[in-house]
């Protein structure tokens, strides 16, 4: 029987794979940080604009459907622009593992973090979620 040792077990990690994992983790962390930060800021903007746009209506059922649809399109537009901005900024941030990647002739992995970015963007957009729920509720009431 083969005995477990550092040369044939889990401890035998190729340096290029290890550097890829470190770099991917770093990129993923940047996507989450920028995504949560931009999501929070975008939600604050949506709350402010929503109060000005809808007026002082306490009940969302008083808001016309056209206003809800325009607000939904504005929210979607700002979220997509935010995601595109983040996807442009993150690859430009220098990686602390860049010098190691150059030694192993590895390219920069720019696709890492798309799922993390989507999760982090949807974390704080409460007004957007409320708007979607209200639109779906009104549309289902029209169908019934």
Secondary structure as UniProt FT lines:
FT   TURN            6..8
FT   TURN            10..11
FT   HELIX           15..54
FT   HELIX           60..62
FT   HELIX           65..89
FT   HELIX           90..92
FT   TURN            96..97
FT   HELIX           98..103
FT   TURN            104..105
FT   TURN            112..113
FT   HELIX           114..121
FT   TURN            122..123
FT   HELIX           126..143
//
